[in-house]
């Protein structure tokens, strides 16, 4: 697995953001980006459950990062993100966060992602349309 770079102030991956998630991402050099992460309790919505907006941000990041697999300087942004929430995600629980390329051609792409609970239960999933950053 190849470690992908982090930025300074990004909410999801930023090293210097005082309220950020501080996630790390790795790619397989082919079609998949992965992060293993436990969401701290201060990002809960309902007691003990991760806020859905935080989950959407995590999916937005991991799925958009598929564009960086071959070139860590190639950035694409989400044009459309559709999230389906299947199960509540408890705070402070080890999660696998995965993004996969469906299609990248020219300036546009499609990708998908999942947040997976222990026991391989898919808690939420996303479909994304991406475009090169102008």
PyMOL CGO cylinders between C-alpha atoms (Angstrom):
from pymol import cmd
from pymol.cgo import CYLINDER

trace = [
    CYLINDER, 0.00, 0.00, 0.00, 1.19, 3.51, -0.88, 0.3, 1, 1, 1, 1, 1, 1,
    CYLINDER, 1.19, 3.51, -0.88, 0.68, 6.29, 1.66, 0.3, 1, 1, 1, 1, 1, 1,
    CYLINDER, 0.68, 6.29, 1.66, -1.07, 9.26, 0.11, 0.3, 1, 1, 1, 1, 1, 1,
    CYLINDER, -1.07, 9.26, 0.11, -0.11, 12.82, 1.11, 0.3, 1, 1, 1, 1, 1, 1,
    CYLINDER, -0.11, 12.82, 1.11, -2.01, 14.91, 3.63, 0.3, 1, 1, 1, 1, 1, 1,
    CYLINDER, -2.01, 14.91, 3.63, -2.69, 18.64, 3.53, 0.3, 1, 1, 1, 1, 1, 1,
    CYLINDER, -2.69, 18.64, 3.53, -2.37, 21.15, 6.34, 0.3, 1, 1, 1, 1, 1, 1,
    CYLINDER, -2.37, 21.15, 6.34, -5.92, 22.43, 6.90, 0.3, 1, 1, 1, 1, 1, 1,
    CYLINDER, -5.92, 22.43, 6.90, -8.27, 19.89, 5.30, 0.3, 1, 1, 1, 1, 1, 1,
    CYLINDER, -8.27, 19.89, 5.30, -11.02, 18.91, 7.76, 0.3, 1, 1, 1, 1, 1, 1,
    CYLINDER, -11.02, 18.91, 7.76, -10.57, 15.21, 7.02, 0.3, 1, 1, 1, 1, 1, 1,
    CYLINDER, -10.57, 15.21, 7.02, -6.82, 14.77, 6.43, 0.3, 1, 1, 1, 1, 1, 1,
    CYLINDER, -6.82, 14.77, 6.43, -5.20, 18.04, 7.54, 0.3, 1, 1, 1, 1, 1, 1,
    CYLINDER, -5.20, 18.04, 7.54, -2.28, 17.82, 9.93, 0.3, 1, 1, 1, 1, 1, 1,
    CYLINDER, -2.28, 17.82, 9.93, -2.76, 21.35, 11.29, 0.3, 1, 1, 1, 1, 1, 1,
    CYLINDER, -2.76, 21.35, 11.29, -6.53, 21.65, 11.50, 0.3, 1, 1, 1, 1, 1, 1,
    CYLINDER, -6.53, 21.65, 11.50, -7.36, 21.97, 15.22, 0.3, 1, 1, 1, 1, 1, 1,
    CYLINDER, -7.36, 21.97, 15.22, -10.81, 20.40, 14.76, 0.3, 1, 1, 1, 1, 1, 1,
    CYLINDER, -10.81, 20.40, 14.76, -9.91, 17.94, 11.99, 0.3, 1, 1, 1, 1, 1, 1,
    CYLINDER, -9.91, 17.94, 11.99, -10.19, 14.17, 11.83, 0.3, 1, 1, 1, 1, 1, 1,
    CYLINDER, -10.19, 14.17, 11.83, -6.45, 13.61, 11.07, 0.3, 1, 1, 1, 1, 1, 1,
    CYLINDER, -6.45, 13.61, 11.07, -7.14, 10.60, 8.83, 0.3, 1, 1, 1, 1, 1, 1,
    CYLINDER, -7.14, 10.60, 8.83, -4.41, 8.84, 6.80, 0.3, 1, 1, 1, 1, 1, 1,
    CYLINDER, -4.41, 8.84, 6.80, -5.05, 7.26, 3.40, 0.3, 1, 1, 1, 1, 1, 1,
    CYLINDER, -5.05, 7.26, 3.40, -3.30, 4.48, 1.48, 0.3, 1, 1, 1, 1, 1, 1,
    CYLINDER, -3.30, 4.48, 1.48, -3.82, 3.26, -2.08, 0.3, 1, 1, 1, 1, 1, 1,
    CYLINDER, -3.82, 3.26, -2.08, -3.14, -0.09, -3.69, 0.3, 1, 1, 1, 1, 1, 1,
    CYLINDER, -3.14, -0.09, -3.69, -1.60, 1.42, -6.84, 0.3, 1, 1, 1, 1, 1, 1,
    CYLINDER, -1.60, 1.42, -6.84, -4.56, 0.19, -8.88, 0.3, 1, 1, 1, 1, 1, 1,
    CYLINDER, -4.56, 0.19, -8.88, -8.20, 1.02, -8.02, 0.3, 1, 1, 1, 1, 1, 1,
    CYLINDER, -8.20, 1.02, -8.02, -8.63, 1.29, -4.24, 0.3, 1, 1, 1, 1, 1, 1,
    CYLINDER, -8.63, 1.29, -4.24, -7.96, 3.78, -1.43, 0.3, 1, 1, 1, 1, 1, 1,
    CYLINDER, -7.96, 3.78, -1.43, -8.17, 2.67, 2.21, 0.3, 1, 1, 1, 1, 1, 1,
    CYLINDER, -8.17, 2.67, 2.21, -8.16, 4.24, 5.66, 0.3, 1, 1, 1, 1, 1, 1,
    CYLINDER, -8.16, 4.24, 5.66, -8.61, 2.60, 9.03, 0.3, 1, 1, 1, 1, 1, 1,
    CYLINDER, -8.61, 2.60, 9.03, -10.06, 5.00, 11.56, 0.3, 1, 1, 1, 1, 1, 1,
    CYLINDER, -10.06, 5.00, 11.56, -12.03, 5.30, 14.80, 0.3, 1, 1, 1, 1, 1, 1,
    CYLINDER, -12.03, 5.30, 14.80, -14.15, 8.44, 15.05, 0.3, 1, 1, 1, 1, 1, 1,
    CYLINDER, -14.15, 8.44, 15.05, -13.64, 10.29, 18.37, 0.3, 1, 1, 1, 1, 1, 1,
    CYLINDER, -13.64, 10.29, 18.37, -16.68, 10.77, 20.60, 0.3, 1, 1, 1, 1, 1, 1,
    CYLINDER, -16.68, 10.77, 20.60, -16.75, 14.55, 20.10, 0.3, 1, 1, 1, 1, 1, 1,
    CYLINDER, -16.75, 14.55, 20.10, -18.01, 13.97, 16.52, 0.3, 1, 1, 1, 1, 1, 1,
    CYLINDER, -18.01, 13.97, 16.52, -21.23, 12.31, 17.61, 0.3, 1, 1, 1, 1, 1, 1,
    CYLINDER, -21.23, 12.31, 17.61, -24.72, 13.38, 16.62, 0.3, 1, 1, 1, 1, 1, 1,
    CYLINDER, -24.72, 13.38, 16.62, -27.04, 11.18, 18.67, 0.3, 1, 1, 1, 1, 1, 1,
    CYLINDER, -27.04, 11.18, 18.67, -25.36, 9.95, 21.85, 0.3, 1, 1, 1, 1, 1, 1,
    CYLINDER, -25.36, 9.95, 21.85, -22.72, 7.39, 20.96, 0.3, 1, 1, 1, 1, 1, 1,
    CYLINDER, -22.72, 7.39, 20.96, -23.36, 7.60, 17.20, 0.3, 1, 1, 1, 1, 1, 1,
    CYLINDER, -23.36, 7.60, 17.20, -21.14, 9.38, 14.64, 0.3, 1, 1, 1, 1, 1, 1,
    CYLINDER, -21.14, 9.38, 14.64, -22.82, 12.42, 13.05, 0.3, 1, 1, 1, 1, 1, 1,
    CYLINDER, -22.82, 12.42, 13.05, -23.94, 11.68, 9.47, 0.3, 1, 1, 1, 1, 1, 1,
    CYLINDER, -23.94, 11.68, 9.47, -22.21, 14.80, 8.15, 0.3, 1, 1, 1, 1, 1, 1,
    CYLINDER, -22.21, 14.80, 8.15, -18.88, 13.51, 9.46, 0.3, 1, 1, 1, 1, 1, 1,
    CYLINDER, -18.88, 13.51, 9.46, -19.48, 10.16, 7.75, 0.3, 1, 1, 1, 1, 1, 1,
    CYLINDER, -19.48, 10.16, 7.75, -20.32, 11.99, 4.50, 0.3, 1, 1, 1, 1, 1, 1,
    CYLINDER, -20.32, 11.99, 4.50, -17.08, 14.00, 4.78, 0.3, 1, 1, 1, 1, 1, 1,
    CYLINDER, -17.08, 14.00, 4.78, -15.08, 10.80, 5.30, 0.3, 1, 1, 1, 1, 1, 1,
    CYLINDER, -15.08, 10.80, 5.30, -16.69, 9.21, 2.22, 0.3, 1, 1, 1, 1, 1, 1,
    CYLINDER, -16.69, 9.21, 2.22, -16.20, 12.37, 0.16, 0.3, 1, 1, 1, 1, 1, 1,
    CYLINDER, -16.20, 12.37, 0.16, -12.48, 12.31, 0.96, 0.3, 1, 1, 1, 1, 1, 1,
    CYLINDER, -12.48, 12.31, 0.96, -11.77, 8.61, 0.44, 0.3, 1, 1, 1, 1, 1, 1,
    CYLINDER, -11.77, 8.61, 0.44, -13.74, 8.44, -2.81, 0.3, 1, 1, 1, 1, 1, 1,
    CYLINDER, -13.74, 8.44, -2.81, -12.22, 11.60, -4.32, 0.3, 1, 1, 1, 1, 1, 1,
    CYLINDER, -12.22, 11.60, -4.32, -8.74, 10.32, -3.49, 0.3, 1, 1, 1, 1, 1, 1,
    CYLINDER, -8.74, 10.32, -3.49, -9.06, 7.55, -6.08, 0.3, 1, 1, 1, 1, 1, 1,
    CYLINDER, -9.06, 7.55, -6.08, -7.92, 10.18, -8.60, 0.3, 1, 1, 1, 1, 1, 1,
    CYLINDER, -7.92, 10.18, -8.60, -4.55, 10.33, -6.79, 0.3, 1, 1, 1, 1, 1, 1,
    CYLINDER, -4.55, 10.33, -6.79, -3.74, 6.63, -7.14, 0.3, 1, 1, 1, 1, 1, 1,
    CYLINDER, -3.74, 6.63, -7.14, -1.44, 6.96, -10.16, 0.3, 1, 1, 1, 1, 1, 1,
    CYLINDER, -1.44, 6.96, -10.16, -0.35, 10.55, -9.46, 0.3, 1, 1, 1, 1, 1, 1,
    CYLINDER, -0.35, 10.55, -9.46, -0.46, 11.97, -5.93, 0.3, 1, 1, 1, 1, 1, 1,
    CYLINDER, -0.46, 11.97, -5.93, -0.60, 15.48, -7.46, 0.3, 1, 1, 1, 1, 1, 1,
    CYLINDER, -0.60, 15.48, -7.46, -3.74, 14.81, -9.52, 0.3, 1, 1, 1, 1, 1, 1,
    CYLINDER, -3.74, 14.81, -9.52, -6.70, 16.30, -7.69, 0.3, 1, 1, 1, 1, 1, 1,
    CYLINDER, -6.70, 16.30, -7.69, -10.35, 15.89, -8.59, 0.3, 1, 1, 1, 1, 1, 1,
    CYLINDER, -10.35, 15.89, -8.59, -13.32, 17.36, -6.77, 0.3, 1, 1, 1, 1, 1, 1,
    CYLINDER, -13.32, 17.36, -6.77, -16.73, 15.92, -6.09, 0.3, 1, 1, 1, 1, 1, 1,
    CYLINDER, -16.73, 15.92, -6.09, -19.44, 17.10, -8.45, 0.3, 1, 1, 1, 1, 1, 1,
    CYLINDER, -19.44, 17.10, -8.45, -22.14, 14.89, -7.01, 0.3, 1, 1, 1, 1, 1, 1,
    CYLINDER, -22.14, 14.89, -7.01, -22.04, 12.79, -3.86, 0.3, 1, 1, 1, 1, 1, 1,
    CYLINDER, -22.04, 12.79, -3.86, -24.87, 10.42, -3.01, 0.3, 1, 1, 1, 1, 1, 1,
    CYLINDER, -24.87, 10.42, -3.01, -24.69, 8.78, 0.42, 0.3, 1, 1, 1, 1, 1, 1,
    CYLINDER, -24.69, 8.78, 0.42, -26.81, 5.89, 1.61, 0.3, 1, 1, 1, 1, 1, 1,
    CYLINDER, -26.81, 5.89, 1.61, -26.82, 5.35, 5.39, 0.3, 1, 1, 1, 1, 1, 1,
    CYLINDER, -26.82, 5.35, 5.39, -27.52, 1.69, 6.22, 0.3, 1, 1, 1, 1, 1, 1,
    CYLINDER, -27.52, 1.69, 6.22, -26.54, 1.32, 9.92, 0.3, 1, 1, 1, 1, 1, 1,
    CYLINDER, -26.54, 1.32, 9.92, -25.63, 3.69, 12.75, 0.3, 1, 1, 1, 1, 1, 1,
    CYLINDER, -25.63, 3.69, 12.75, -21.87, 4.04, 13.25, 0.3, 1, 1, 1, 1, 1, 1,
    CYLINDER, -21.87, 4.04, 13.25, -20.79, 3.97, 16.89, 0.3, 1, 1, 1, 1, 1, 1,
    CYLINDER, -20.79, 3.97, 16.89, -18.09, 6.43, 17.95, 0.3, 1, 1, 1, 1, 1, 1,
    CYLINDER, -18.09, 6.43, 17.95, -14.66, 5.07, 18.91, 0.3, 1, 1, 1, 1, 1, 1,
    CYLINDER, -14.66, 5.07, 18.91, -15.17, 1.91, 16.81, 0.3, 1, 1, 1, 1, 1, 1,
    CYLINDER, -15.17, 1.91, 16.81, -12.52, 0.65, 14.36, 0.3, 1, 1, 1, 1, 1, 1,
    CYLINDER, -12.52, 0.65, 14.36, -13.75, 1.32, 10.82, 0.3, 1, 1, 1, 1, 1, 1,
    CYLINDER, -13.75, 1.32, 10.82, -12.50, 0.54, 7.34, 0.3, 1, 1, 1, 1, 1, 1,
    CYLINDER, -12.50, 0.54, 7.34, -13.12, 3.39, 4.92, 0.3, 1, 1, 1, 1, 1, 1,
    CYLINDER, -13.12, 3.39, 4.92, -12.70, 2.36, 1.28, 0.3, 1, 1, 1, 1, 1, 1,
    CYLINDER, -12.70, 2.36, 1.28, -12.92, 4.17, -2.06, 0.3, 1, 1, 1, 1, 1, 1,
    CYLINDER, -12.92, 4.17, -2.06, -12.86, 2.44, -5.48, 0.3, 1, 1, 1, 1, 1, 1,
    CYLINDER, -12.86, 2.44, -5.48, -12.57, 3.68, -9.05, 0.3, 1, 1, 1, 1, 1, 1,
    CYLINDER, -12.57, 3.68, -9.05, -15.49, 2.82, -11.27, 0.3, 1, 1, 1, 1, 1, 1,
    CYLINDER, -15.49, 2.82, -11.27, -14.36, 4.91, -14.24, 0.3, 1, 1, 1, 1, 1, 1,
    CYLINDER, -14.36, 4.91, -14.24, -11.77, 7.67, -14.75, 0.3, 1, 1, 1, 1, 1, 1,
    CYLINDER, -11.77, 7.67, -14.75, -11.57, 9.09, -18.27, 0.3, 1, 1, 1, 1, 1, 1,
    CYLINDER, -11.57, 9.09, -18.27, -10.18, 12.47, -19.18, 0.3, 1, 1, 1, 1, 1, 1,
    CYLINDER, -10.18, 12.47, -19.18, -11.44, 15.19, -16.86, 0.3, 1, 1, 1, 1, 1, 1,
    CYLINDER, -11.44, 15.19, -16.86, -14.37, 13.18, -15.44, 0.3, 1, 1, 1, 1, 1, 1,
    CYLINDER, -14.37, 13.18, -15.44, -14.82, 10.11, -13.29, 0.3, 1, 1, 1, 1, 1, 1,
    CYLINDER, -14.82, 10.11, -13.29, -17.11, 7.94, -11.22, 0.3, 1, 1, 1, 1, 1, 1,
    CYLINDER, -17.11, 7.94, -11.22, -16.18, 6.20, -8.00, 0.3, 1, 1, 1, 1, 1, 1,
    CYLINDER, -16.18, 6.20, -8.00, -17.76, 4.57, -4.98, 0.3, 1, 1, 1, 1, 1, 1,
    CYLINDER, -17.76, 4.57, -4.98, -16.98, 4.15, -1.32, 0.3, 1, 1, 1, 1, 1, 1,
    CYLINDER, -16.98, 4.15, -1.32, -18.00, 2.39, 1.87, 0.3, 1, 1, 1, 1, 1, 1,
    CYLINDER, -18.00, 2.39, 1.87, -17.59, 2.72, 5.59, 0.3, 1, 1, 1, 1, 1, 1,
    CYLINDER, -17.59, 2.72, 5.59, -17.37, -0.79, 7.00, 0.3, 1, 1, 1, 1, 1, 1,
    CYLINDER, -17.37, -0.79, 7.00, -18.00, -1.79, 10.62, 0.3, 1, 1, 1, 1, 1, 1,
    CYLINDER, -18.00, -1.79, 10.62, -16.22, -4.65, 12.42, 0.3, 1, 1, 1, 1, 1, 1,
    CYLINDER, -16.22, -4.65, 12.42, -17.64, -7.93, 11.12, 0.3, 1, 1, 1, 1, 1, 1,
    CYLINDER, -17.64, -7.93, 11.12, -17.73, -6.54, 7.55, 0.3, 1, 1, 1, 1, 1, 1,
    CYLINDER, -17.73, -6.54, 7.55, -21.14, -4.84, 7.87, 0.3, 1, 1, 1, 1, 1, 1,
    CYLINDER, -21.14, -4.84, 7.87, -21.44, -1.91, 5.44, 0.3, 1, 1, 1, 1, 1, 1,
    CYLINDER, -21.44, -1.91, 5.44, -22.63, 1.03, 7.54, 0.3, 1, 1, 1, 1, 1, 1,
    CYLINDER, -22.63, 1.03, 7.54, -22.85, 3.56, 4.72, 0.3, 1, 1, 1, 1, 1, 1,
    CYLINDER, -22.85, 3.56, 4.72, -21.90, 3.82, 1.10, 0.3, 1, 1, 1, 1, 1, 1,
    CYLINDER, -21.90, 3.82, 1.10, -21.47, 6.52, -1.52, 0.3, 1, 1, 1, 1, 1, 1,
    CYLINDER, -21.47, 6.52, -1.52, -21.47, 7.04, -5.24, 0.3, 1, 1, 1, 1, 1, 1,
    CYLINDER, -21.47, 7.04, -5.24, -19.56, 10.05, -6.60, 0.3, 1, 1, 1, 1, 1, 1,
    CYLINDER, -19.56, 10.05, -6.60, -19.14, 11.90, -9.87, 0.3, 1, 1, 1, 1, 1, 1,
    CYLINDER, -19.14, 11.90, -9.87, -15.76, 13.66, -10.02, 0.3, 1, 1, 1, 1, 1, 1,
    CYLINDER, -15.76, 13.66, -10.02, -14.18, 16.34, -12.20, 0.3, 1, 1, 1, 1, 1, 1,
    CYLINDER, -14.18, 16.34, -12.20, -10.66, 17.71, -12.47, 0.3, 1, 1, 1, 1, 1, 1,
    CYLINDER, -10.66, 17.71, -12.47, -10.06, 20.77, -10.31, 0.3, 1, 1, 1, 1, 1, 1,
    CYLINDER, -10.06, 20.77, -10.31, -10.31, 23.81, -12.65, 0.3, 1, 1, 1, 1, 1, 1,
]
cmd.load_cgo(trace, "trace")
